[in-house]
Amino acid sequence: YGFSSLRSTPRQTAVAWTIATVGVAAVFLLTDAPLAMPSGSYLERFATMLVFVLTLGRCMFLGMFSSSLRASLYKSSVELKRAYKRIEELAEVDELTGALNRRSIMQTLSEEIARARRNNTSCTAALIDLDWFKRINDRFGHPAGDEVLRTFAIAMFANIRTIDKFGRYGGEEFLLILPETADGAAQRTLDRLRTIVADLDWSAISPGLVVTMSAGLAMLRPNDTPETILARADAALYRAKDCGRNRVAV
C-alpha cells in the first residue's frame, strides 16, 4: 500500500497507519500467548529501539504535517474569501470613481422603488452630468478628465447621506438616488451639491480648469418603473442644459 514509500500520499499513509493499528489491536485482543519485545541480544534490543524510534518519529512527522496542512488550508480559505469579496466589489463598483457601476446602481434603483412602495415613502432620482466634459478632456487631457471624475465622486460621497445611493450611469453622467426625499428637498440638496462642486479648487488638477454640473430630478410616481423615472429625470437634465447648464431642473 506504499506504507513505507516516500512517494505515498497523506491519505495512503493514514490508511496504512489505521490498518497497522487495527492489526496490533487484533493481536493483543485475540491471542492468549504472552507478548514481549525482542530483547535477547544486543542486536535485538538495538533493532527494537530503532523500530520504536522510527515509529514514534513517523507519528510525530504525521502530526506536524497534519498541523501544517490545516494551517495551510485555513490560510488558503481566508485568501479565497478575500478574493471572492474583491471580485464582488469589482462587479459592483466603478473602478475609476469608486461609485456604483451602472448595473449595480440600476439594481439599487429598483430596490429603492420597491422599498418606497412598501413603506409608502417618497423617493427621488437625480441624473447628474458634468458640464462641457468633452471640452475638459480635449483641452486638459484625459488624465485630467479622469482626475475630475474621481474628485467629483469624492465630493459627492462626502456630502450625501448614508442612505443615499450614488453611481456612475455612464461616461460623465451619474445617478443619485435620494430615498425618503420629495422633489422640493431633493432640489435643495442638488443645489447645495452643485454649489459645492462649482466652488472646488479645480485648478489644483490643472491651471484654468473649471468644473460645474447640471442635474435633472424626478420624483417617484405610483406606476413608475426604473426606466420611466429615469426618462423623466433625463428630460429634466436636458432642460437644465438648455437653460445654460450649472443648474438643477425638476
C-alpha positions, 0 to 999 in steps of 0.5 A: 500500500506504499506504507513505507514509500516516500512517494505515498500520499497523506491519505495512503499513509493514514490508511496504512497507519489505521490498518497497522493499528487495527492489526496490533489491536487484533493481536493483543485482543485475540491471542492468549500467548504472552507478548514481549519485545525482542530483547535477547541480544544486543542486536535485538534490543538495538533493532527494537529501539530503532523500530520504536524510534522510527515509529514514534518519529513517523507519528510525530512527522504525521502530526506536524504535517497534519498541523501544517496542512490545516494551517495551510488550508485555513490560510488558503480559505481566508485568501479565497474569501478575500478574493471572492469579496474583491471580485464582488466589489469589482462587479459592483463598483466603478473602478475609476470613481469608486461609485456604483457601476451602472448595473449595480446602481440600476439594481439599487434603483429598483430596490429603492422603488420597491422599498418606497412602495412598501413603506409608502415613502417618497423617493427621488432620482437625480441624473447628474452630468458634468458640464462641457466634459468633452471640452475638459478632456480635449483641452486638459487631457484625459488624465485630467478628465479622469482626475475630475471624475474621481474628485467629483465622486469624492465630493459627492460621497462626502456630502450625501447621506448614508442612505443615499445611493450614488453611481456612475450611469455612464461616461460623465453622467451619474445617478443619485438616488435620494430615498425618503426625499420629495422633489422640493428637498431633493432640489435643495440638496442638488443645489447645495451639491452643485454649489459645492462642486462649482466652488472646488479648487479645480485648478489644483488638477490643472491651471484654468480648469473649471468644473460645474454640473447640471442635474435633472430630478424626478420624483417617484410616481405610483406606476413608475418603473426604473426606466420611466423615472429615469426618462423623466429625470433625463428630460429634466437634465436636458432642460437644465442644459438648455437653460445654460447648464450649472443648474438643477431642473425638476 
